[in-house]
Amino acid sequence: MKQVLSAKQRKKIHQQRLKQSDWYDLFIHWWDQWLRILSKSLVVCVILCILFQLLLLQPQVRKWLCPVEELEGIPYSTKITIP
């Protein structure tokens, strides 16, 4: 009859089997994956920032993206009327 191991027991056995160099290799592999994801995300963010800044140079797009820009330089007293 085969013995059924709990998740904790399986994890403990697995950790015992791994040597210190194996842990180091696993960490380096994990770090490399996250570094690639982080660098790709950073490149995408920079490209999006540049794209949106270029879009804001177009008056039609700027009017649509920033509707409050029309109020720039106009005192509130002329736009807001108190009854």
VOZA-940728 format. One record per residue: z, x, y of N, C-alpha, C, O in turn. Coordinates in nm, 3 decimals. Example, Ala and Ser with C-alpha at 12.3 -4.5 7.8 and 13.67 -1.06 7.14 Angstrom:
{n.w=0.780; n.u=1.319; n.v=-0.569; ca.w=0.780; ca.u=1.230; ca.v=-0.450; c.w=0.780; c.u=1.320; c.v=-0.330; o.w=0.846; o.u=1.424; o.v=-0.332}
{n.w=0.708; n.u=1.285; n.v=-0.225; ca.w=0.714; ca.u=1.367; ca.v=-0.106; c.w=0.787; c.u=1.290; c.v=0.003; o.w=0.804; o.u=1.341; o.v=0.114}
END
This chain:
{n.w=0.000; n.u=0.083; n.v=-0.116; ca.w=0.000; ca.u=0.000; ca.v=0.000; c.w=0.000; c.u=0.089; c.v=0.125; o.w=0.074; o.u=0.187; o.v=0.134}
{n.w=-0.084; n.u=0.052; n.v=0.220; ca.w=-0.101; ca.u=0.131; ca.v=0.342; c.w=0.004; c.u=0.091; c.v=0.445; o.w=0.030; o.u=-0.027; o.v=0.468}
{n.w=0.064; n.u=0.193; n.v=0.506; ca.w=0.167; ca.u=0.167; ca.v=0.605; c.w=0.103; c.u=0.134; c.v=0.739; o.w=0.010; o.u=0.202; o.v=0.783}
{n.w=0.152; n.u=0.029; n.v=0.806; ca.w=0.101; ca.u=-0.012; ca.v=0.936; c.w=0.185; c.u=0.055; c.v=1.044; o.w=0.308; o.u=0.042; o.v=1.045}
{n.w=0.119; n.u=0.127; n.v=1.133; ca.w=0.187; ca.u=0.199; ca.v=1.239; c.w=0.180; c.u=0.120; c.v=1.369; o.w=0.081; o.u=0.054; o.v=1.397}
{n.w=0.285; n.u=0.128; n.v=1.446; ca.w=0.284; ca.u=0.064; ca.v=1.577; c.w=0.205; c.u=0.150; c.v=1.674; o.w=0.169; o.u=0.264; o.v=1.644}
{n.w=0.177; n.u=0.095; n.v=1.790; ca.w=0.100; ca.u=0.167; ca.v=1.892; c.w=0.174; c.u=0.293; c.v=1.937; o.w=0.112; o.u=0.397; o.v=1.959}
{n.w=0.306; n.u=0.283; n.v=1.951; ca.w=0.385; ca.u=0.399; ca.v=1.993; c.w=0.380; c.u=0.510; c.v=1.888; o.w=0.369; o.u=0.627; o.v=1.921}
{n.w=0.389; n.u=0.471; n.v=1.762; ca.w=0.385; ca.u=0.570; ca.v=1.654; c.w=0.248; c.u=0.639; c.v=1.649; o.w=0.240; o.u=0.761; o.v=1.631}
{n.w=0.143; n.u=0.560; n.v=1.665; ca.w=0.008; ca.u=0.619; ca.v=1.664; c.w=-0.010; c.u=0.716; c.v=1.781; o.w=-0.067; o.u=0.824; o.v=1.765}
{n.w=0.040; n.u=0.676; n.v=1.898; ca.w=0.029; ca.u=0.761; ca.v=2.016; c.w=0.106; c.u=0.891; c.v=1.997; o.w=0.059; o.u=0.999; o.v=2.035}
{n.w=0.226; n.u=0.881; n.v=1.938; ca.w=0.308; ca.u=1.000; ca.v=1.915; c.w=0.239; c.u=1.096; c.v=1.818; o.w=0.240; o.u=1.217; o.v=1.839}
{n.w=0.181; n.u=1.043; n.v=1.712; ca.w=0.109; ca.u=1.126; ca.v=1.615; c.w=-0.012; c.u=1.191; c.v=1.681; o.w=-0.041; o.u=1.308; o.v=1.657}
{n.w=-0.081; n.u=1.115; n.v=1.762; ca.w=-0.199; ca.u=1.168; ca.v=1.830; c.w=-0.161; c.u=1.281; c.v=1.924; o.w=-0.229; o.u=1.384; o.v=1.930}
{n.w=-0.052; n.u=1.263; n.v=1.998; ca.w=-0.007; ca.u=1.366; ca.v=2.090; c.w=0.038; c.u=1.491; c.v=2.018; o.w=0.018; o.u=1.602; o.v=2.068}
{n.w=0.098; n.u=1.476; n.v=1.902; ca.w=0.141; ca.u=1.591; ca.v=1.824; c.w=0.021; c.u=1.672; c.v=1.775; o.w=0.028; o.u=1.794; o.v=1.763}
{n.w=-0.087; n.u=1.603; n.v=1.746; ca.w=-0.206; ca.u=1.670; ca.v=1.695; c.w=-0.278; c.u=1.750; c.v=1.804; o.w=-0.343; o.u=1.850; o.v=1.775}
{n.w=-0.266; n.u=1.704; n.v=1.926; ca.w=-0.334; ca.u=1.773; ca.v=2.035; c.w=-0.258; c.u=1.899; c.v=2.075; o.w=-0.136; o.u=1.898; o.v=2.090}
{n.w=-0.329; n.u=2.004; n.v=2.090; ca.w=-0.269; ca.u=2.129; ca.v=2.135; c.w=-0.271; c.u=2.133; c.v=2.287; o.w=-0.331; o.u=2.047; o.v=2.351}
{n.w=-0.206; n.u=2.232; n.v=2.343; ca.w=-0.202; ca.u=2.245; ca.v=2.488; c.w=-0.342; c.u=2.264; c.v=2.546; o.w=-0.373; o.u=2.208; o.v=2.651}
{n.w=-0.425; n.u=2.339; n.v=2.481; ca.w=-0.561; ca.u=2.361; ca.v=2.532; c.w=-0.643; c.u=2.233; c.v=2.527; o.w=-0.730; o.u=2.210; o.v=2.611}
{n.w=-0.615; n.u=2.149; n.v=2.429; ca.w=-0.684; ca.u=2.021; ca.v=2.422; c.w=-0.647; c.u=1.931; c.v=2.539; o.w=-0.732; o.u=1.863; o.v=2.596}
{n.w=-0.518; n.u=1.931; n.v=2.576; ca.w=-0.476; ca.u=1.853; ca.v=2.691; c.w=-0.544; c.u=1.903; c.v=2.818; o.w=-0.588; o.u=1.824; o.v=2.902}
{n.w=-0.554; n.u=2.034; n.v=2.829; ca.w=-0.619; ca.u=2.094; ca.v=2.945; c.w=-0.766; c.u=2.054; c.v=2.950; o.w=-0.817; o.u=2.020; o.v=3.056}
{n.w=-0.834; n.u=2.057; n.v=2.838; ca.w=-0.975; ca.u=2.018; ca.v=2.832; c.w=-0.994; c.u=1.871; c.v=2.866; o.w=-1.088; o.u=1.834; o.v=2.936}
{n.w=-0.904; n.u=1.787; n.v=2.815; ca.w=-0.913; ca.u=1.644; ca.v=2.846; c.w=-0.891; c.u=1.619; c.v=2.995; o.w=-0.960; o.u=1.537; o.v=3.055}
{n.w=-0.794; n.u=1.690; n.v=3.054; ca.w=-0.768; ca.u=1.674; ca.v=3.197; c.w=-0.888; c.u=1.718; c.v=3.280; o.w=-0.926; o.u=1.651; o.v=3.375}
{n.w=-0.946; n.u=1.831; n.v=3.245; ca.w=-1.062; ca.u=1.881; ca.v=3.318; c.w=-1.178; c.u=1.782; c.v=3.307; o.w=-1.248; o.u=1.758; o.v=3.406}
{n.w=-1.198; n.u=1.727; n.v=3.190; ca.w=-1.305; ca.u=1.628; ca.v=3.171; c.w=-1.279; c.u=1.504; c.v=3.256; o.w=-1.370; o.u=1.453; o.v=3.322}
{n.w=-1.155; n.u=1.454; n.v=3.255; ca.w=-1.118; ca.u=1.336; ca.v=3.335; c.w=-1.135; c.u=1.366; c.v=3.484; o.w=-1.189; o.u=1.284; o.v=3.559}
{n.w=-1.089; n.u=1.483; n.v=3.527; ca.w=-1.098; ca.u=1.519; ca.v=3.669; c.w=-1.244; c.u=1.531; c.v=3.712; o.w=-1.280; o.u=1.491; o.v=3.823}
{n.w=-1.326; n.u=1.586; n.v=3.626; ca.w=-1.468; ca.u=1.601; ca.v=3.657; c.w=-1.535; c.u=1.465; c.v=3.675; o.w=-1.617; o.u=1.448; o.v=3.766}
{n.w=-1.501; n.u=1.370; n.v=3.591; ca.w=-1.557; ca.u=1.235; ca.v=3.606; c.w=-1.515; c.u=1.171; c.v=3.737; o.w=-1.597; o.u=1.114; o.v=3.808}
{n.w=-1.385; n.u=1.180; n.v=3.770; ca.w=-1.338; ca.u=1.120; ca.v=3.894; c.w=-1.395; c.u=1.189; c.v=4.017; o.w=-1.422; o.u=1.125; o.v=4.119}
{n.w=-1.413; n.u=1.319; n.v=4.008; ca.w=-1.472; ca.u=1.391; ca.v=4.120; c.w=-1.617; c.u=1.350; c.v=4.144; o.w=-1.660; o.u=1.339; o.v=4.259}
{n.w=-1.691; n.u=1.328; n.v=4.037; ca.w=-1.828; ca.u=1.279; ca.v=4.052; c.w=-1.831; c.u=1.140; c.v=4.114; o.w=-1.911; o.u=1.114; o.v=4.203}
{n.w=-1.744; n.u=1.051; n.v=4.068; ca.w=-1.738; ca.u=0.916; ca.v=4.123; c.w=-1.700; c.u=0.921; c.v=4.271; o.w=-1.760; o.u=0.853; o.v=4.354}
{n.w=-1.601; n.u=1.003; n.v=4.303; ca.w=-1.555; ca.u=1.015; ca.v=4.442; c.w=-1.663; c.u=1.072; c.v=4.532; o.w=-1.683; o.u=1.023; o.v=4.644}
{n.w=-1.733; n.u=1.173; n.v=4.486; ca.w=-1.838; ca.u=1.233; ca.v=4.570; c.w=-1.955; c.u=1.137; c.v=4.589; o.w=-2.012; o.u=1.131; o.v=4.698}
{n.w=-1.992; n.u=1.063; n.v=4.485; ca.w=-2.099; ca.u=0.964; ca.v=4.500; c.w=-2.058; c.u=0.852; c.v=4.595; o.w=-2.139; o.u=0.806; o.v=4.676}
{n.w=-1.932; n.u=0.809; n.v=4.586; ca.w=-1.883; ca.u=0.706; ca.v=4.677; c.w=-1.882; c.u=0.755; c.v=4.821; o.w=-1.917; o.u=0.680; o.v=4.913}
{n.w=-1.845; n.u=0.878; n.v=4.841; ca.w=-1.844; ca.u=0.935; ca.v=4.976; c.w=-1.985; c.u=0.942; c.v=5.034; o.w=-2.005; o.u=0.911; o.v=5.151}
{n.w=-2.080; n.u=0.983; n.v=4.953; ca.w=-2.220; ca.u=0.990; ca.v=4.998; c.w=-2.270; c.u=0.850; c.v=5.034; o.w=-2.338; o.u=0.833; o.v=5.135}
{n.w=-2.237; n.u=0.750; n.v=4.952; ca.w=-2.279; ca.u=0.612; ca.v=4.981; c.w=-2.217; c.u=0.564; c.v=5.111; o.w=-2.285; o.u=0.499; o.v=5.191}
{n.w=-2.090; n.u=0.593; n.v=5.133; ca.w=-2.024; ca.u=0.551; ca.v=5.258; c.w=-2.087; c.u=0.616; c.v=5.380; o.w=-2.107; o.u=0.550; o.v=5.482}
{n.w=-2.118; n.u=0.742; n.v=5.372; ca.w=-2.181; ca.u=0.811; ca.v=5.484; c.w=-2.319; c.u=0.753; c.v=5.513; o.w=-2.356; o.u=0.731; o.v=5.628}
{n.w=-2.396; n.u=0.727; n.v=5.407; ca.w=-2.529; ca.u=0.669; ca.v=5.425; c.w=-2.519; c.u=0.530; c.v=5.487; o.w=-2.597; o.u=0.495; o.v=5.575}
{n.w=-2.422; n.u=0.449; n.v=5.442; ca.w=-2.404; ca.u=0.315; ca.v=5.499; c.w=-2.362; c.u=0.322; c.v=5.645; o.w=-2.409; o.u=0.243; o.v=5.727}
{n.w=-2.275; n.u=0.416; n.v=5.679; ca.w=-2.235; ca.u=0.431; ca.v=5.820; c.w=-2.354; c.u=0.468; c.v=5.908; o.w=-2.372; o.u=0.412; o.v=6.016}
{n.w=-2.434; n.u=0.560; n.v=5.861; ca.w=-2.553; ca.u=0.599; ca.v=5.938; c.w=-2.649; c.u=0.482; c.v=5.951; o.w=-2.706; o.u=0.460; o.v=6.058}
{n.w=-2.668; n.u=0.408; n.v=5.842; ca.w=-2.758; ca.u=0.293; ca.v=5.844; c.w=-2.712; c.u=0.187; c.v=5.944; o.w=-2.792; o.u=0.135; o.v=6.021}
{n.w=-2.583; n.u=0.155; n.v=5.942; ca.w=-2.533; ca.u=0.055; ca.v=6.035; c.w=-2.538; c.u=0.103; c.v=6.180; o.w=-2.564; o.u=0.023; o.v=6.271}
{n.w=-2.515; n.u=0.230; n.v=6.202; ca.w=-2.529; ca.u=0.282; ca.v=6.338; c.w=-2.673; c.u=0.274; c.v=6.387; o.w=-2.698; o.u=0.243; o.v=6.503}
{n.w=-2.767; n.u=0.300; n.v=6.298; ca.w=-2.908; ca.u=0.288; ca.v=6.335; c.w=-2.947; c.u=0.142; c.v=6.359; o.w=-3.026; o.u=0.112; o.v=6.448}
{n.w=-2.891; n.u=0.052; n.v=6.279; ca.w=-2.919; ca.u=-0.090; ca.v=6.300; c.w=-2.867; c.u=-0.140; c.v=6.434; o.w=-2.927; o.u=-0.227; o.v=6.496}
{n.w=-2.755; n.u=-0.084; n.v=6.478; ca.w=-2.698; ca.u=-0.126; ca.v=6.606; c.w=-2.783; c.u=-0.080; c.v=6.725; o.w=-2.760; o.u=-0.125; o.v=6.838}
{n.w=-2.877; n.u=0.007; n.v=6.702; ca.w=-2.968; ca.u=0.048; ca.v=6.810; c.w=-3.073; c.u=-0.059; c.v=6.839; o.w=-3.133; o.u=-0.058; o.v=6.946}
{n.w=-3.097; n.u=-0.149; n.v=6.745; ca.w=-3.194; ca.u=-0.257; ca.v=6.763; c.w=-3.126; c.u=-0.375; c.v=6.834; o.w=-3.025; o.u=-0.426; o.v=6.785}
{n.w=-3.179; n.u=-0.420; n.v=6.948; ca.w=-3.113; ca.u=-0.527; ca.v=7.024; c.w=-3.098; c.u=-0.658; c.v=6.947; o.w=-2.996; o.u=-0.725; o.v=6.960}
{n.w=-3.197; n.u=-0.695; n.v=6.867; ca.w=-3.188; ca.u=-0.821; ca.v=6.792; c.w=-3.077; c.u=-0.815; c.v=6.687; o.w=-3.000; o.u=-0.909; o.v=6.670}
{n.w=-3.070; n.u=-0.704; n.v=6.618; ca.w=-2.966; ca.u=-0.688; ca.v=6.515; c.w=-2.830; c.u=-0.676; c.v=6.580; o.w=-2.731; o.u=-0.730; o.v=6.530}
{n.w=-2.823; n.u=-0.604; n.v=6.691; ca.w=-2.695; ca.u=-0.585; ca.v=6.761; c.w=-2.639; c.u=-0.719; c.v=6.810; o.w=-2.519; o.u=-0.743; o.v=6.803}
{n.w=-2.728; n.u=-0.806; n.v=6.859; ca.w=-2.684; ca.u=-0.937; ca.v=6.906; c.w=-2.628; c.u=-1.019; c.v=6.790; o.w=-2.533; o.u=-1.095; o.v=6.808}
{n.w=-2.687; n.u=-1.005; n.v=6.673; ca.w=-2.643; ca.u=-1.080; ca.v=6.556; c.w=-2.513; c.u=-1.023; c.v=6.498; o.w=-2.425; o.u=-1.098; o.v=6.456}
{n.w=-2.501; n.u=-0.889; n.v=6.495; ca.w=-2.382; ca.u=-0.826; ca.v=6.438; c.w=-2.262; c.u=-0.828; c.v=6.533; o.w=-2.147; o.u=-0.836; o.v=6.487}
{n.w=-2.286; n.u=-0.819; n.v=6.663; ca.w=-2.178; ca.u=-0.812; ca.v=6.761; c.w=-2.194; c.u=-0.923; c.v=6.866; o.w=-2.237; o.u=-0.896; o.v=6.978}
{n.w=-2.159; n.u=-1.046; n.v=6.831; ca.w=-2.178; ca.u=-1.154; ca.v=6.928; c.w=-2.087; c.u=-1.143; c.v=7.051; o.w=-2.119; o.u=-1.199; o.v=7.156}
{n.w=-1.977; n.u=-1.072; n.v=7.041; ca.w=-1.886; ca.u=-1.059; ca.v=7.155; c.w=-1.931; c.u=-0.955; c.v=7.255; o.w=-1.871; o.u=-0.941; o.v=7.362}
{n.w=-2.035; n.u=-0.881; n.v=7.222; ca.w=-2.083; ca.u=-0.779; ca.v=7.316; c.w=-2.136; c.u=-0.844; c.v=7.444; o.w=-2.135; o.u=-0.780; o.v=7.549}
{n.w=-2.180; n.u=-0.969; n.v=7.436; ca.w=-2.228; ca.u=-1.039; ca.v=7.555; c.w=-2.117; c.u=-1.052; c.v=7.658; o.w=-2.143; o.u=-1.060; o.v=7.778}
{n.w=-1.991; n.u=-1.056; n.v=7.610; ca.w=-1.877; ca.u=-1.073; ca.v=7.700; c.w=-1.831; c.u=-0.941; c.v=7.763; o.w=-1.742; o.u=-0.941; o.v=7.847}
{n.w=-1.888; n.u=-0.830; n.v=7.723; ca.w=-1.846; ca.u=-0.701; ca.v=7.772; c.w=-1.873; c.u=-0.689; c.v=7.922; o.w=-1.986; o.u=-0.708; o.v=7.968}
{n.w=-1.770; n.u=-0.659; n.v=7.996; ca.w=-1.782; ca.u=-0.642; ca.v=8.140; c.w=-1.768; c.u=-0.770; c.v=8.219; o.w=-1.770; o.u=-0.766; o.v=8.342}
{n.w=-1.754; n.u=-0.885; n.v=8.154; ca.w=-1.738; ca.u=-1.012; ca.v=8.224; c.w=-1.589; c.u=-1.047; c.v=8.223; o.w=-1.529; o.u=-1.053; o.v=8.115}
{n.w=-1.529; n.u=-1.071; n.v=8.336; ca.w=-1.387; ca.u=-1.107; ca.v=8.340; c.w=-1.361; c.u=-1.238; c.v=8.264; o.w=-1.443; o.u=-1.330; o.v=8.267}
{n.w=-1.247; n.u=-1.244; n.v=8.198; ca.w=-1.211; ca.u=-1.365; ca.v=8.123; c.w=-1.198; c.u=-1.487; c.v=8.213; o.w=-1.224; o.u=-1.599; o.v=8.170}
{n.w=-1.158; n.u=-1.465; n.v=8.334; ca.w=-1.137; ca.u=-1.579; ca.v=8.424; c.w=-1.266; c.u=-1.656; c.v=8.448; o.w=-1.261; o.u=-1.776; o.v=8.477}
{n.w=-1.381; n.u=-1.592; n.v=8.437; ca.w=-1.506; ca.u=-1.664; ca.v=8.458; c.w=-1.553; c.u=-1.734; c.v=8.329; o.w=-1.631; o.u=-1.829; o.v=8.336}
{n.w=-1.508; n.u=-1.689; n.v=8.215; ca.w=-1.550; ca.u=-1.750; ca.v=8.087; c.w=-1.452; c.u=-1.855; c.v=8.037; o.w=-1.492; o.u=-1.952; o.v=7.973}
{n.w=-1.324; n.u=-1.835; n.v=8.064; ca.w=-1.222; ca.u=-1.928; ca.v=8.015; c.w=-1.179; c.u=-2.017; c.v=8.131; o.w=-1.131; o.u=-1.968; o.v=8.234}
{n.w=-1.195; n.u=-2.145; n.v=8.114; ca.w=-1.151; ca.u=-2.239; ca.v=8.217; c.w=-1.026; c.u=-2.312; c.v=8.167; o.w=-1.022; o.u=-2.362; o.v=8.055}
{n.w=-0.926; n.u=-2.315; n.v=8.251; ca.w=-0.801; ca.u=-2.385; ca.v=8.219; c.w=-0.806; c.u=-2.522; c.v=8.283; o.w=-0.821; o.u=-2.533; o.v=8.405}
{n.w=-0.793; n.u=-2.627; n.v=8.202; ca.w=-0.800; ca.u=-2.763; ca.v=8.258; c.w=-0.682; c.u=-2.800; c.v=8.342; o.w=-0.676; o.u=-2.911; o.v=8.395}
END
